[in-house]
């Protein structure tokens, strides 16, 4: 899985739960929990409700820009089968008609669950492209001023070392939202960089949604490390993560504790 997907397991394990991933196309008798995801939209929910009795949402968001993906959680079958406890941001909330729930991506919880400190010798400039942009990533290093390329698709054994490596980086250039969130949460200098074949970040709605939850606009991409440092000095270093306490307080333990043996 990619790094952001692995965050789900880290967070849920910290909250005392084991994870059993829902395999699409199978019928389950238990609720399905959506945590870090960009597919909280009508088409996905309609498919899930054919396979599970209930969908529980805690921090997920939408990444789709088309209006046909919107739905109203107050209408059936969603009103009785979808329970929203928290969402990624205000765009997702507006798209599904939710109100009064915490708006925060669960990845912002990681520092409270993995209190890792930055090494004094953070000298590496990392390039962390979205998984769509991995092809040719190593060839772009010298042009953008990075030392190393980090692949976000990994096995579980590589997750914690990867997080530690990002936290220890001198600077991170990335086009993945959850790498950016990790950097913001731990105070790592970073900026958005896109491969030359792209004109915008993958799924820009999810970026807008996340940064709207922080009360600001999503950042513009930079051309290289030097431009990234300028953006960090003037904008990035002033960003502050959203308050995670409402998100943590509303975790739906009652939906799952009763299911435990």
Buried (B, 14 or more C-beta within 10 A) or exposed (E): BBBBBBBBBBBBEEEEBEEEEBEEEEEBEBBBBBBBBBBBBBEBBEEBBEBBEBBBBBBBBBBBEEEEBBBEBEEEEBEEBBBBBBBBBBBBBBBBBBEEBBBBBBBBBBBEBBEBEBEEEBEBBBBBBBBEBBEEBEEBBEEBBBBEBBBBEBEEEBBEEBBBBBBBBBBBBBBBBBBBBBBBBBBBBBBBBBBEEBEEBBBEBBBBBBBBBBEEEBBEBBBBBEBBBEBBEEBBEEBEBBBBEEBBEBBBEEBBEEEEE
